[in-house]
Amino acid sequence: MADFEPDGTPVSVPTNLDGPRAWAHIMYGLHALSALSGIMTSATIIGAFVFGWPSIIAVIINYVTRNNVRGTWLDSHWRWQLRSFWFAALWLLIAGLLAATFIGIPAAIMVIVITGLWVLYRVIRGWMGLINRAVMPVPD
């Protein structure tokens, strides 16, 4: 899959991916730290994942460095992490809207618990995929 600039010239793709791969490990570690703080404190997993400083720093690193991995197998990990974060934020917003009504509180609790488990799954599966140098299944 070759990518091209608007003028038709090929995009240069880095061949040495050790640096970006290390950044991916750092980002997964920051996301895992946020999720772990949600498990070990009174916060929820999803709340710590979306609002915790480690995950926010990981998302900033992701946006700043993602052009370095375009067109490589690591690009799927950058997208996997961003999609994990933003979908978790969306589900947390939905849970907040559900909790605004008395009847929706049980549904909000279920959304928070299920999304927290989903976040753990995404962090673990993504990090294991990175260790195994596997491409993550994300849409283009």
N, CA, C and O atoms as CSV, one atom per row, in Angstrom:
chain,resi,resn,atom,element,x,y,z
A,1,MET,N,N,0.850,-1.165,0.000
A,1,MET,CA,C,0.000,0.000,0.000
A,1,MET,C,C,0.897,1.229,0.000
A,1,MET,O,O,1.473,1.574,1.032
A,2,ALA,N,N,1.021,1.894,-1.143
A,2,ALA,CA,C,1.863,3.073,-1.242
A,2,ALA,C,C,1.002,4.314,-1.070
A,2,ALA,O,O,-0.092,4.406,-1.627
A,3,ASP,N,N,1.505,5.264,-0.297
A,3,ASP,CA,C,0.828,6.537,-0.122
A,3,ASP,C,C,1.555,7.585,-0.942
A,3,ASP,O,O,2.771,7.512,-1.117
A,4,PHE,N,N,0.802,8.571,-1.451
A,4,PHE,CA,C,1.376,9.590,-2.297
A,4,PHE,C,C,1.015,10.976,-1.794
A,4,PHE,O,O,-0.054,11.190,-1.223
A,5,GLU,N,N,1.931,11.918,-2.019
A,5,GLU,CA,C,1.695,13.327,-1.724
A,5,GLU,C,C,0.688,13.851,-2.748
A,5,GLU,O,O,0.452,13.194,-3.762
A,6,PRO,N,N,0.082,15.039,-2.501
A,6,PRO,CA,C,-0.868,15.591,-3.484
A,6,PRO,C,C,-0.264,15.796,-4.874
A,6,PRO,O,O,-0.985,15.739,-5.870
A,7,ASP,N,N,1.060,16.037,-4.957
A,7,ASP,CA,C,1.694,16.241,-6.268
A,7,ASP,C,C,2.061,14.926,-6.957
A,7,ASP,O,O,2.610,14.952,-8.059
A,8,GLY,N,N,1.770,13.771,-6.334
A,8,GLY,CA,C,2.012,12.473,-6.941
A,8,GLY,C,C,3.305,11.801,-6.532
A,8,GLY,O,O,3.556,10.664,-6.932
A,9,THR,N,N,4.139,12.474,-5.741
A,9,THR,CA,C,5.385,11.848,-5.300
A,9,THR,C,C,5.098,10.903,-4.144
A,9,THR,O,O,4.222,11.171,-3.321
A,10,PRO,N,N,5.836,9.793,-4.081
A,10,PRO,CA,C,5.601,8.841,-2.980
A,10,PRO,C,C,5.961,9.452,-1.627
A,10,PRO,O,O,6.904,10.234,-1.512
A,11,VAL,N,N,5.200,9.082,-0.624
A,11,VAL,CA,C,5.469,9.514,0.741
A,11,VAL,C,C,6.625,8.670,1.265
A,11,VAL,O,O,6.638,7.449,1.109
A,12,SER,N,N,7.590,9.335,1.887
A,12,SER,CA,C,8.687,8.559,2.451
A,12,SER,C,C,8.213,7.884,3.727
A,12,SER,O,O,7.691,8.534,4.633
A,13,VAL,N,N,8.399,6.591,3.783
A,13,VAL,CA,C,7.975,5.801,4.929
A,13,VAL,C,C,9.224,5.403,5.703
A,13,VAL,O,O,10.160,4.856,5.120
A,14,PRO,N,N,9.254,5.669,7.011
A,14,PRO,CA,C,10.449,5.312,7.766
A,14,PRO,C,C,10.681,3.809,7.749
A,14,PRO,O,O,9.746,3.020,7.884
A,15,THR,N,N,11.944,3.427,7.580
A,15,THR,CA,C,12.265,2.005,7.578
A,15,THR,C,C,12.661,1.522,8.968
A,15,THR,O,O,12.423,0.362,9.306
A,16,ASN,N,N,13.255,2.384,9.771
A,16,ASN,CA,C,13.625,2.014,11.134
A,16,ASN,C,C,12.495,2.436,12.061
A,16,ASN,O,O,12.320,3.625,12.327
A,17,LEU,N,N,11.745,1.488,12.544
A,17,LEU,CA,C,10.565,1.792,13.365
A,17,LEU,C,C,10.803,1.548,14.841
A,17,LEU,O,O,9.845,1.501,15.613
A,18,ASP,N,N,12.058,1.389,15.261
A,18,ASP,CA,C,12.320,1.134,16.679
A,18,ASP,C,C,11.890,2.307,17.548
A,18,ASP,O,O,11.313,2.096,18.614
A,19,GLY,N,N,12.155,3.533,17.122
A,19,GLY,CA,C,11.750,4.707,17.894
A,19,GLY,C,C,10.235,4.819,18.020
A,19,GLY,O,O,9.718,4.923,19.132
A,20,PRO,N,N,9.505,4.800,16.887
A,20,PRO,CA,C,8.047,4.845,16.981
A,20,PRO,C,C,7.458,3.666,17.752
A,20,PRO,O,O,6.472,3.825,18.471
A,21,ARG,N,N,8.060,2.481,17.604
A,21,ARG,CA,C,7.562,1.314,18.355
A,21,ARG,C,C,7.723,1.533,19.853
A,21,ARG,O,O,6.862,1.138,20.638
A,22,ALA,N,N,8.835,2.168,20.251
A,22,ALA,CA,C,9.035,2.494,21.667
A,22,ALA,C,C,7.978,3.486,22.131
A,22,ALA,O,O,7.470,3.374,23.247
A,23,TRP,N,N,7.641,4.459,21.282
A,23,TRP,CA,C,6.584,5.412,21.642
A,23,TRP,C,C,5.242,4.695,21.811
A,23,TRP,O,O,4.461,5.038,22.699
A,24,ALA,N,N,4.978,3.710,20.968
A,24,ALA,CA,C,3.732,2.948,21.094
A,24,ALA,C,C,3.695,2.215,22.428
A,24,ALA,O,O,2.655,2.180,23.086
A,25,HIS,N,N,4.829,1.624,22.838
A,25,HIS,CA,C,4.894,0.972,24.150
A,25,HIS,C,C,4.634,1.986,25.272
A,25,HIS,O,O,3.919,1.686,26.228
A,26,ILE,N,N,5.205,3.163,25.154
A,26,ILE,CA,C,4.996,4.200,26.169
A,26,ILE,C,C,3.518,4.581,26.233
A,26,ILE,O,O,2.953,4.717,27.318
A,27,MET,N,N,2.894,4.752,25.062
A,27,MET,CA,C,1.476,5.134,25.054
A,27,MET,C,C,0.593,4.040,25.645
A,27,MET,O,O,-0.320,4.330,26.417
A,28,TYR,N,N,0.860,2.778,25.286
A,28,TYR,CA,C,0.089,1.684,25.888
A,28,TYR,C,C,0.316,1.647,27.402
A,28,TYR,O,O,-0.616,1.414,28.172
A,29,GLY,N,N,1.554,1.877,27.816
A,29,GLY,CA,C,1.849,1.898,29.249
A,29,GLY,C,C,1.110,3.001,29.972
A,29,GLY,O,O,0.612,2.789,31.077
A,30,LEU,N,N,1.027,4.185,29.367
A,30,LEU,CA,C,0.285,5.287,29.987
A,30,LEU,C,C,-1.203,4.967,30.071
A,30,LEU,O,O,-1.846,5.231,31.087
A,31,HIS,N,N,-1.748,4.393,28.994
A,31,HIS,CA,C,-3.169,4.006,29.040
A,31,HIS,C,C,-3.406,2.934,30.103
A,31,HIS,O,O,-4.403,2.980,30.825
A,32,ALA,N,N,-2.488,1.969,30.197
A,32,ALA,CA,C,-2.623,0.918,31.209
A,32,ALA,C,C,-2.526,1.502,32.613
A,32,ALA,O,O,-3.237,1.061,33.516
A,33,LEU,N,N,-1.661,2.480,32.802
A,33,LEU,CA,C,-1.537,3.134,34.105
A,33,LEU,C,C,-2.841,3.820,34.501
A,33,LEU,O,O,-3.267,3.739,35.654
A,34,SER,N,N,-3.467,4.490,33.547
A,34,SER,CA,C,-4.764,5.116,33.832
A,34,SER,C,C,-5.814,4.077,34.189
A,34,SER,O,O,-6.548,4.242,35.163
A,35,ALA,N,N,-5.889,3.005,33.405
A,35,ALA,CA,C,-6.877,1.952,33.686
A,35,ALA,C,C,-6.600,1.311,35.038
A,35,ALA,O,O,-7.530,1.034,35.795
A,36,LEU,N,N,-5.337,1.075,35.344
A,36,LEU,CA,C,-4.973,0.477,36.624
A,36,LEU,C,C,-5.354,1.389,37.792
A,36,LEU,O,O,-5.786,0.914,38.842
A,37,SER,N,N,-5.193,2.688,37.602
A,37,SER,CA,C,-5.593,3.612,38.678
A,37,SER,C,C,-7.100,3.580,38.882
A,37,SER,O,O,-7.581,3.811,39.991
A,38,GLY,N,N,-7.855,3.294,37.814
A,38,GLY,CA,C,-9.299,3.143,37.964
A,38,GLY,C,C,-9.673,1.889,38.726
A,38,GLY,O,O,-10.692,1.856,39.417
A,39,ILE,N,N,-8.857,0.860,38.606
A,39,ILE,CA,C,-9.106,-0.391,39.333
A,39,ILE,C,C,-8.734,-0.241,40.801
A,39,ILE,O,O,-9.446,-0.723,41.682
A,40,MET,N,N,-7.616,0.428,41.061
A,40,MET,CA,C,-7.061,0.463,42.416
A,40,MET,C,C,-7.561,1.614,43.283
A,40,MET,O,O,-7.263,1.658,44.477
A,41,THR,N,N,-8.318,2.547,42.704
A,41,THR,CA,C,-8.839,3.673,43.474
A,41,THR,C,C,-10.357,3.666,43.418
A,41,THR,O,O,-10.970,2.741,42.886
A,42,SER,N,N,-10.940,4.687,43.962
A,42,SER,CA,C,-12.399,4.776,43.946
A,42,SER,C,C,-12.933,5.228,42.587
A,42,SER,O,O,-14.146,5.244,42.377
A,43,ALA,N,N,-12.048,5.593,41.665
A,43,ALA,CA,C,-12.481,5.989,40.324
A,43,ALA,C,C,-12.901,4.747,39.539
A,43,ALA,O,O,-12.557,3.624,39.909
A,44,THR,N,N,-13.639,4.956,38.464
A,44,THR,CA,C,-13.980,3.851,37.580
A,44,THR,C,C,-12.862,3.693,36.547
A,44,THR,O,O,-12.081,4.617,36.321
A,45,ILE,N,N,-12.794,2.539,35.937
A,45,ILE,CA,C,-11.775,2.302,34.912
A,45,ILE,C,C,-11.943,3.301,33.778
A,45,ILE,O,O,-10.976,3.931,33.350
A,46,ILE,N,N,-13.161,3.445,33.297
A,46,ILE,CA,C,-13.389,4.342,32.168
A,46,ILE,C,C,-13.164,5.804,32.559
A,46,ILE,O,O,-12.647,6.587,31.762
A,47,GLY,N,N,-13.542,6.163,33.758
A,47,GLY,CA,C,-13.313,7.541,34.206
A,47,GLY,C,C,-11.837,7.867,34.304
A,47,GLY,O,O,-11.402,8.936,33.879
A,48,ALA,N,N,-11.067,6.948,34.863
A,48,ALA,CA,C,-9.622,7.149,34.965
A,48,ALA,C,C,-8.975,7.113,33.586
A,48,ALA,O,O,-7.994,7.816,33.346
A,49,PHE,N,N,-9.513,6.299,32.678
A,49,PHE,CA,C,-8.960,6.190,31.334
A,49,PHE,C,C,-9.184,7.468,30.540
A,49,PHE,O,O,-8.280,7.921,29.839
A,50,VAL,N,N,-10.358,8.052,30.634
A,50,VAL,CA,C,-10.684,9.244,29.849
A,50,VAL,C,C,-10.147,10.518,30.500
A,50,VAL,O,O,-9.665,11.413,29.805
A,51,PHE,N,N,-10.227,10.605,31.824
A,51,PHE,CA,C,-9.837,11.847,32.493
A,51,PHE,C,C,-8.478,11.800,33.184
A,51,PHE,O,O,-8.015,12.817,33.701
A,52,GLY,N,N,-7.835,10.641,33.200
A,52,GLY,CA,C,-6.542,10.517,33.861
A,52,GLY,C,C,-5.425,11.146,33.042
A,52,GLY,O,O,-5.410,11.047,31.815
A,53,TRP,N,N,-4.495,11.791,33.728
A,53,TRP,CA,C,-3.377,12.435,33.050
A,53,TRP,C,C,-2.561,11.482,32.198
A,53,TRP,O,O,-2.167,11.862,31.095
A,54,PRO,N,N,-2.285,10.268,32.645
A,54,PRO,CA,C,-1.496,9.386,31.777
A,54,PRO,C,C,-2.139,9.160,30.406
A,54,PRO,O,O,-1.447,9.200,29.389
A,55,SER,N,N,-3.443,8.926,30.368
A,55,SER,CA,C,-4.107,8.711,29.079
A,55,SER,C,C,-4.155,9.988,28.258
A,55,SER,O,O,-4.004,9.942,27.037
A,56,ILE,N,N,-4.361,11.111,28.899
A,56,ILE,CA,C,-4.384,12.392,28.169
A,56,ILE,C,C,-3.011,12.659,27.552
A,56,ILE,O,O,-2.921,13.113,26.411
A,57,ILE,N,N,-1.954,12.380,28.296
A,57,ILE,CA,C,-0.596,12.533,27.760
A,57,ILE,C,C,-0.385,11.571,26.589
A,57,ILE,O,O,0.216,11.944,25.582
A,58,ALA,N,N,-0.877,10.333,26.715
A,58,ALA,CA,C,-0.742,9.351,25.630
A,58,ALA,C,C,-1.456,9.825,24.366
A,58,ALA,O,O,-0.937,9.652,23.263
A,59,VAL,N,N,-2.628,10.416,24.510
A,59,VAL,CA,C,-3.369,10.909,23.348
A,59,VAL,C,C,-2.618,12.071,22.702
A,59,VAL,O,O,-2.566,12.160,21.475
A,60,ILE,N,N,-2.043,12.953,23.497
A,60,ILE,CA,C,-1.254,14.061,22.945
A,60,ILE,C,C,-0.044,13.517,22.179
A,60,ILE,O,O,0.233,13.952,21.061
A,61,ILE,N,N,0.670,12.570,22.780
A,61,ILE,CA,C,1.814,11.949,22.100
A,61,ILE,C,C,1.350,11.308,20.792
A,61,ILE,O,O,2.023,11.415,19.766
A,62,ASN,N,N,0.207,10.649,20.838
A,62,ASN,CA,C,-0.334,9.972,19.665
A,62,ASN,C,C,-0.548,10.969,18.528
A,62,ASN,O,O,-0.108,10.729,17.403
A,63,TYR,N,N,-1.222,12.085,18.814
A,63,TYR,CA,C,-1.486,13.068,17.770
A,63,TYR,C,C,-0.209,13.721,17.259
A,63,TYR,O,O,-0.097,14.000,16.065
A,64,VAL,N,N,0.756,13.971,18.139
A,64,VAL,CA,C,2.000,14.632,17.745
A,64,VAL,C,C,2.869,13.722,16.874
A,64,VAL,O,O,3.542,14.199,15.960
A,65,THR,N,N,2.858,12.421,17.148
A,65,THR,CA,C,3.785,11.509,16.471
A,65,THR,C,C,3.157,10.662,15.367
A,65,THR,O,O,3.864,9.883,14.729
A,66,ARG,N,N,1.883,10.787,15.129
A,66,ARG,CA,C,1.256,9.840,14.205
A,66,ARG,C,C,1.689,9.980,12.758
A,66,ARG,O,O,1.582,9.012,12.005
A,67,ASN,N,N,2.173,11.139,12.334
A,67,ASN,CA,C,2.679,11.263,10.966
A,67,ASN,C,C,3.950,10.451,10.758
A,67,ASN,O,O,4.281,10.107,9.623
A,68,ASN,N,N,4.663,10.141,11.827
A,68,ASN,CA,C,5.901,9.356,11.723
A,68,ASN,C,C,5.647,7.892,11.367
A,68,ASN,O,O,6.563,7.195,10.928
A,69,VAL,N,N,4.415,7.420,11.552
A,69,VAL,CA,C,4.128,6.005,11.305
A,69,VAL,C,C,3.134,5.785,10.170
A,69,VAL,O,O,2.715,4.653,9.926
A,70,ARG,N,N,2.754,6.848,9.480
A,70,ARG,CA,C,1.799,6.690,8.377
A,70,ARG,C,C,2.339,5.703,7.343
A,70,ARG,O,O,3.502,5.769,6.945
A,71,GLY,N,N,1.486,4.809,6.930
A,71,GLY,CA,C,1.861,3.842,5.916
A,71,GLY,C,C,2.632,2.645,6.442
A,71,GLY,O,O,3.095,1.821,5.653
A,72,THR,N,N,2.783,2.529,7.754
A,72,THR,CA,C,3.491,1.391,8.338
A,72,THR,C,C,2.516,0.554,9.144
A,72,THR,O,O,1.374,0.958,9.361
A,73,TRP,N,N,2.962,-0.602,9.583
A,73,TRP,CA,C,2.102,-1.455,10.405
A,73,TRP,C,C,1.799,-0.798,11.745
A,73,TRP,O,O,0.791,-1.125,12.373
A,74,LEU,N,N,2.646,0.120,12.196
A,74,LEU,CA,C,2.397,0.799,13.475
A,74,LEU,C,C,1.239,1.790,13.394
A,74,LEU,O,O,0.658,2.149,14.418
A,75,ASP,N,N,0.904,2.231,12.194
A,75,ASP,CA,C,-0.210,3.160,12.031
A,75,ASP,C,C,-1.491,2.578,12.617
A,75,ASP,O,O,-2.308,3.306,13.180
A,76,SER,N,N,-1.665,1.271,12.484
A,76,SER,CA,C,-2.873,0.637,13.024
A,76,SER,C,C,-2.903,0.737,14.551
A,76,SER,O,O,-3.985,0.825,15.131
A,77,HIS,N,N,-1.750,0.726,15.214
A,77,HIS,CA,C,-1.714,0.863,16.673
A,77,HIS,C,C,-2.051,2.289,17.095
A,77,HIS,O,O,-2.725,2.497,18.104
A,78,TRP,N,N,-1.587,3.265,16.329
A,78,TRP,CA,C,-1.931,4.658,16.637
A,78,TRP,C,C,-3.444,4.833,16.520
A,78,TRP,O,O,-4.072,5.424,17.398
A,79,ARG,N,N,-4.030,4.318,15.434
A,79,ARG,CA,C,-5.485,4.435,15.264
A,79,ARG,C,C,-6.227,3.637,16.325
A,79,ARG,O,O,-7.250,4.102,16.828
A,80,TRP,N,N,-5.743,2.448,16.681
A,80,TRP,CA,C,-6.370,1.597,17.705
A,80,TRP,C,C,-6.456,2.357,19.025
A,80,TRP,O,O,-7.496,2.357,19.684
A,81,GLN,N,N,-5.358,3.001,19.404
A,81,GLN,CA,C,-5.332,3.730,20.670
A,81,GLN,C,C,-6.262,4.944,20.645
A,81,GLN,O,O,-6.990,5.191,21.606
A,82,LEU,N,N,-6.238,5.697,19.552
A,82,LEU,CA,C,-7.121,6.865,19.465
A,82,LEU,C,C,-8.588,6.448,19.468
A,82,LEU,O,O,-9.407,7.063,20.151
A,83,ARG,N,N,-8.918,5.411,18.713
A,83,ARG,CA,C,-10.307,4.941,18.685
A,83,ARG,C,C,-10.742,4.436,20.057
A,83,ARG,O,O,-11.878,4.661,20.476
A,84,SER,N,N,-9.836,3.753,20.752
A,84,SER,CA,C,-10.156,3.287,22.112
A,84,SER,C,C,-10.489,4.466,23.011
A,84,SER,O,O,-11.487,4.442,23.731
A,85,PHE,N,N,-9.659,5.491,22.970
A,85,PHE,CA,C,-9.859,6.653,23.837
A,85,PHE,C,C,-11.160,7.379,23.500
A,85,PHE,O,O,-11.970,7.648,24.387
A,86,TRP,N,N,-11.362,7.697,22.217
A,86,TRP,CA,C,-12.526,8.510,21.860
A,86,TRP,C,C,-13.843,7.736,21.973
A,86,TRP,O,O,-14.866,8.328,22.315
A,87,PHE,N,N,-13.841,6.434,21.694
A,87,PHE,CA,C,-15.068,5.661,21.909
A,87,PHE,C,C,-15.372,5.530,23.405
A,87,PHE,O,O,-16.537,5.553,23.802
A,88,ALA,N,N,-14.340,5.396,24.230
A,88,ALA,CA,C,-14.556,5.359,25.685
A,88,ALA,C,C,-15.148,6.683,26.151
A,88,ALA,O,O,-16.053,6.702,26.985
A,89,ALA,N,N,-14.639,7.789,25.617
A,89,ALA,CA,C,-15.172,9.105,25.985
A,89,ALA,C,C,-16.637,9.231,25.556
A,89,ALA,O,O,-17.459,9.775,26.293
A,90,LEU,N,N,-16.952,8.733,24.374
A,90,LEU,CA,C,-18.343,8.767,23.895
A,90,LEU,C,C,-19.259,7.951,24.808
A,90,LEU,O,O,-20.339,8.416,25.173
A,91,TRP,N,N,-18.838,6.740,25.179
A,91,TRP,CA,C,-19.675,5.904,26.051
A,91,TRP,C,C,-19.794,6.498,27.448
A,91,TRP,O,O,-20.819,6.336,28.110
A,92,LEU,N,N,-18.756,7.181,27.892
A,92,LEU,CA,C,-18.843,7.854,29.193
A,92,LEU,C,C,-19.843,9.005,29.129
A,92,LEU,O,O,-20.581,9.238,30.086
A,93,LEU,N,N,-19.872,9.716,28.020
A,93,LEU,CA,C,-20.857,10.785,27.826
A,93,LEU,C,C,-22.277,10.208,27.803
A,93,LEU,O,O,-23.191,10.775,28.402
A,94,ILE,N,N,-22.453,9.087,27.115
A,94,ILE,CA,C,-23.770,8.436,27.074
A,94,ILE,C,C,-24.188,8.004,28.479
A,94,ILE,O,O,-25.344,8.172,28.866
A,95,ALA,N,N,-23.244,7.449,29.239
A,95,ALA,CA,C,-23.548,7.047,30.618
A,95,ALA,C,C,-23.942,8.261,31.451
A,95,ALA,O,O,-24.858,8.186,32.269
A,96,GLY,N,N,-23.255,9.368,31.246
A,96,GLY,CA,C,-23.605,10.590,31.978
A,96,GLY,C,C,-25.004,11.077,31.645
A,96,GLY,O,O,-25.740,11.519,32.528
A,97,LEU,N,N,-25.374,10.997,30.370
A,97,LEU,CA,C,-26.726,11.394,29.972
A,97,LEU,C,C,-27.773,10.449,30.556
A,97,LEU,O,O,-28.840,10.890,30.984
A,98,LEU,N,N,-27.471,9.156,30.576
A,98,LEU,CA,C,-28.394,8.189,31.178
A,98,LEU,C,C,-28.553,8.447,32.678
A,98,LEU,O,O,-29.654,8.341,33.219
A,99,ALA,N,N,-27.450,8.783,33.342
A,99,ALA,CA,C,-27.484,8.992,34.789
A,99,ALA,C,C,-28.241,10.259,35.157
A,99,ALA,O,O,-28.612,10.440,36.316
A,100,ALA,N,N,-28.475,11.134,34.190
A,100,ALA,CA,C,-29.206,12.375,34.475
A,100,ALA,C,C,-30.670,12.102,34.806
A,100,ALA,O,O,-31.345,12.950,35.389
A,101,THR,N,N,-31.160,10.921,34.436
A,101,THR,CA,C,-32.531,10.556,34.794
A,101,THR,C,C,-32.474,9.457,35.843
A,101,THR,O,O,-31.581,8.610,35.811
A,102,PHE,N,N,-33.389,9.466,36.738
A,102,PHE,CA,C,-33.409,8.481,37.815
A,102,PHE,C,C,-33.520,7.071,37.265
A,102,PHE,O,O,-32.854,6.155,37.748
A,103,ILE,N,N,-34.365,6.898,36.250
A,103,ILE,CA,C,-34.578,5.577,35.669
A,103,ILE,C,C,-33.328,5.095,34.927
A,103,ILE,O,O,-33.087,3.890,34.856
A,104,GLY,N,N,-32.529,6.012,34.375
A,104,GLY,CA,C,-31.362,5.642,33.593
A,104,GLY,C,C,-30.134,5.292,34.408
A,104,GLY,O,O,-29.137,4.847,33.838
A,105,ILE,N,N,-30.167,5.478,35.728
A,105,ILE,CA,C,-28.983,5.216,36.553
A,105,ILE,C,C,-28.518,3.754,36.464
A,105,ILE,O,O,-27.319,3.525,36.306
A,106,PRO,N,N,-29.400,2.764,36.557
A,106,PRO,CA,C,-28.908,1.380,36.407
A,106,PRO,C,C,-28.280,1.125,35.035
A,106,PRO,O,O,-27.277,0.420,34.929
A,107,ALA,N,N,-28.873,1.697,33.993
A,107,ALA,CA,C,-28.306,1.537,32.650
A,107,ALA,C,C,-26.946,2.228,32.562
A,107,ALA,O,O,-26.026,1.708,31.931
A,108,ALA,N,N,-26.817,3.391,33.190
A,108,ALA,CA,C,-25.547,4.119,33.187
A,108,ALA,C,C,-24.459,3.307,33.887
A,108,ALA,O,O,-23.320,3.251,33.422
A,109,ILE,N,N,-24.812,2.688,34.995
A,109,ILE,CA,C,-23.840,1.850,35.720
A,109,ILE,C,C,-23.391,0.689,34.847
A,109,ILE,O,O,-22.206,0.358,34.808
A,110,MET,N,N,-24.346,0.063,34.140
A,110,MET,CA,C,-23.984,-1.040,33.244
A,110,MET,C,C,-23.074,-0.566,32.118
A,110,MET,O,O,-22.106,-1.246,31.777
A,111,VAL,N,N,-23.373,0.596,31.539
A,111,VAL,CA,C,-22.533,1.145,30.468
A,111,VAL,C,C,-21.128,1.408,30.987
A,111,VAL,O,O,-20.150,1.115,30.299
A,112,ILE,N,N,-21.016,1.954,32.187
A,112,ILE,CA,C,-19.702,2.253,32.768
A,112,ILE,C,C,-18.906,0.968,33.006
A,112,ILE,O,O,-17.716,0.911,32.698
A,113,VAL,N,N,-19.553,-0.052,33.547
A,113,VAL,CA,C,-18.858,-1.314,33.825
A,113,VAL,C,C,-18.438,-2.009,32.527
A,113,VAL,O,O,-17.292,-2.440,32.394
A,114,ILE,N,N,-19.355,-2.115,31.582
A,114,ILE,CA,C,-19.047,-2.793,30.320
A,114,ILE,C,C,-17.966,-2.035,29.549
A,114,ILE,O,O,-17.055,-2.651,28.995
A,115,THR,N,N,-18.057,-0.721,29.509
A,115,THR,CA,C,-17.048,0.055,28.800
A,115,THR,C,C,-15.694,-0.032,29.507
A,115,THR,O,O,-14.655,-0.037,28.846
A,116,GLY,N,N,-15.693,-0.101,30.828
A,116,GLY,CA,C,-14.439,-0.287,31.558
A,116,GLY,C,C,-13.759,-1.594,31.197
A,116,GLY,O,O,-12.544,-1.637,31.006
A,117,LEU,N,N,-14.545,-2.659,31.101
A,117,LEU,CA,C,-13.992,-3.955,30.688
A,117,LEU,C,C,-13.500,-3.909,29.243
A,117,LEU,O,O,-12.473,-4.500,28.908
A,118,TRP,N,N,-14.239,-3.208,28.400
A,118,TRP,CA,C,-13.849,-3.050,27.004
A,118,TRP,C,C,-12.517,-2.298,26.897
A,118,TRP,O,O,-11.665,-2.656,26.084
A,119,VAL,N,N,-12.339,-1.263,27.714
A,119,VAL,CA,C,-11.082,-0.506,27.728
A,119,VAL,C,C,-9.923,-1.414,28.120
A,119,VAL,O,O,-8.869,-1.382,27.485
A,120,LEU,N,N,-10.108,-2.220,29.157
A,120,LEU,CA,C,-9.055,-3.165,29.555
A,120,LEU,C,C,-8.709,-4.105,28.400
A,120,LEU,O,O,-7.536,-4.344,28.113
A,121,TYR,N,N,-9.734,-4.630,27.748
A,121,TYR,CA,C,-9.525,-5.513,26.603
A,121,TYR,C,C,-8.719,-4.807,25.512
A,121,TYR,O,O,-7.775,-5.385,24.972
A,122,ARG,N,N,-9.081,-3.561,25.181
A,122,ARG,CA,C,-8.408,-2.834,24.109
A,122,ARG,C,C,-6.945,-2.558,24.443
A,122,ARG,O,O,-6.076,-2.681,23.580
A,123,VAL,N,N,-6.674,-2.189,25.682
A,123,VAL,CA,C,-5.292,-1.909,26.067
A,123,VAL,C,C,-4.463,-3.193,26.030
A,123,VAL,O,O,-3.357,-3.205,25.490
A,124,ILE,N,N,-4.994,-4.266,26.599
A,124,ILE,CA,C,-4.253,-5.528,26.640
A,124,ILE,C,C,-4.065,-6.097,25.237
A,124,ILE,O,O,-2.955,-6.487,24.874
A,125,ARG,N,N,-5.132,-6.150,24.448
A,125,ARG,CA,C,-5.017,-6.709,23.094
A,125,ARG,C,C,-4.080,-5.872,22.234
A,125,ARG,O,O,-3.266,-6.420,21.491
A,126,GLY,N,N,-4.186,-4.559,22.327
A,126,GLY,CA,C,-3.312,-3.697,21.538
A,126,GLY,C,C,-1.854,-3.863,21.915
A,126,GLY,O,O,-0.989,-3.972,21.046
A,127,TRP,N,N,-1.580,-3.882,23.215
A,127,TRP,CA,C,-0.204,-4.006,23.671
A,127,TRP,C,C,0.376,-5.367,23.284
A,127,TRP,O,O,1.535,-5.450,22.877
A,128,MET,N,N,-0.411,-6.427,23.406
A,128,MET,CA,C,0.049,-7.754,23.000
A,128,MET,C,C,0.300,-7.794,21.478
A,128,MET,O,O,1.252,-8.420,21.012
A,129,GLY,N,N,-0.564,-7.123,20.726
A,129,GLY,CA,C,-0.345,-7.039,19.283
A,129,GLY,C,C,0.942,-6.304,18.940
A,129,GLY,O,O,1.661,-6.692,18.020
A,130,LEU,N,N,1.228,-5.250,19.677
A,130,LEU,CA,C,2.467,-4.507,19.455
A,130,LEU,C,C,3.681,-5.375,19.761
A,130,LEU,O,O,4.654,-5.380,19.008
A,131,ILE,N,N,3.620,-6.102,20.861
A,131,ILE,CA,C,4.729,-7.003,21.229
A,131,ILE,C,C,4.969,-8.040,20.134
A,131,ILE,O,O,6.112,-8.383,19.828
A,132,ASN,N,N,3.875,-8.536,19.547
A,132,ASN,CA,C,3.979,-9.556,18.495
A,132,ASN,C,C,4.124,-8.954,17.096
A,132,ASN,O,O,4.133,-9.681,16.102
A,133,ARG,N,N,4.236,-7.630,17.021
A,133,ARG,CA,C,4.367,-6.906,15.734
A,133,ARG,C,C,3.198,-7.191,14.797
A,133,ARG,O,O,3.381,-7.329,13.588
A,134,ALA,N,N,2.010,-7.278,15.358
A,134,ALA,CA,C,0.800,-7.565,14.584
A,134,ALA,C,C,0.086,-6.257,14.232
A,134,ALA,O,O,0.120,-5.290,14.993
A,135,VAL,N,N,-0.552,-6.250,13.081
A,135,VAL,CA,C,-1.371,-5.121,12.650
A,135,VAL,C,C,-2.716,-5.236,13.364
A,135,VAL,O,O,-3.300,-6.318,13.426
A,136,MET,N,N,-3.203,-4.122,13.901
A,136,MET,CA,C,-4.496,-4.137,14.592
A,136,MET,C,C,-5.628,-3.971,13.593
A,136,MET,O,O,-5.478,-3.248,12.608
A,137,PRO,N,N,-6.762,-4.628,13.828
A,137,PRO,CA,C,-7.894,-4.558,12.885
A,137,PRO,C,C,-8.708,-3.277,13.084
A,137,PRO,O,O,-9.677,-3.260,13.844
A,138,VAL,N,N,-8.309,-2.219,12.401
A,138,VAL,CA,C,-9.046,-0.951,12.457
A,138,VAL,C,C,-9.430,-0.536,11.047
A,138,VAL,O,O,-8.678,-0.790,10.105
A,139,PRO,N,N,-10.584,0.097,10.883
A,139,PRO,CA,C,-10.969,0.536,9.541
A,139,PRO,C,C,-10.062,1.653,9.040
A,139,PRO,O,O,-9.497,2.409,9.830
A,140,ASP,N,N,-9.928,1.748,7.726
A,140,ASP,CA,C,-9.077,2.796,7.139
A,140,ASP,C,C,-9.650,4.164,7.342
A,140,ASP,O,O,-9.057,5.152,6.909
